[in-house]
């Protein structure tokens, strides 16, 4: 069963529905980072939350969602686009030190940035994370920062036999439009409260997003507007990484050339390594002038 992101609305009821299944994409991203267990689960849940927010972008931009923590984990970040592209990262040393175990970590705050297609920031918000789960914190964020009434469910579960892979990574969101009447809103809230656990929608073929959407809609007739395949993506390039190395400044470049005879830059999102030779560094140094 192919994983997908479904966006739908009620035909006669002003409600918006988003359903996301992300196991395969996050297995690939997690493998690049060496993420396992708890870390792989939280990276996946942040990515799903980011997809919920980017689904409402009115342009071909991107949404960055960062969760900050106290303890053994400091931050987890995911960027997504309305077209289904996703990347995620955590501090690499923390990922490797943690392995599959559950850390001593307390959620502190959630930060979001919306970008247009040229990378210009359209909006920036920060809220405290007073809840235990990413889903609960996202619902609070939507109400506090965007005055949106929404119910959210997100769950990622690592495979107990292989914590470097996911058993499931899925989520749902019901959002009420401003003109949603009290009776329709109350019915949607009741459906959300009584929704069975997300693992209920796991089948031998994979996660059944359409069955989840049907359960979310209840007796509301819905219209599916888009179904998008989520894909890992990172826009890093050798040229971008070269610019990052140049930004270190002439003094640091001279030290790298004379002491290490080269440099290596690693993308924090996709872990791609870019090697620069001593000759490359010479060219950078010359470009900076005196």
HUPE-V569887 format. One record per run of one state. SS is the DSSP state (h for helix, s for strand, l for the rest). FROM is the first residue (numbers start at 0). TO is the last residue. If there is no record, write none. Layout:
ss: [SS;SS]
from: [FROM;FROM]
to: [TO;TO]
This chain:
ss: [l;s;l;s;l;h;l;h;l;s;l;s;l;s;l;h;l;s;l;s;l;h;l;s;l;s;l;h;l;h;s;l;s;l;h;l;s;l;s;l;h;l;h;l;s;l;s;h;l]
from: [0;4;10;14;21;22;33;36;54;61;71;74;80;84;90;91;98;104;115;120;128;133;146;149;159;161;176;181;193;197;201;203;205;207;208;217;221;228;230;232;237;246;249;260;261;266;272;277;288]
to: [3;9;13;20;21;32;35;53;60;70;73;79;83;89;90;97;103;114;119;127;132;145;148;158;160;175;180;192;196;200;202;204;206;207;216;220;227;229;231;236;245;248;259;260;265;271;276;287;289]
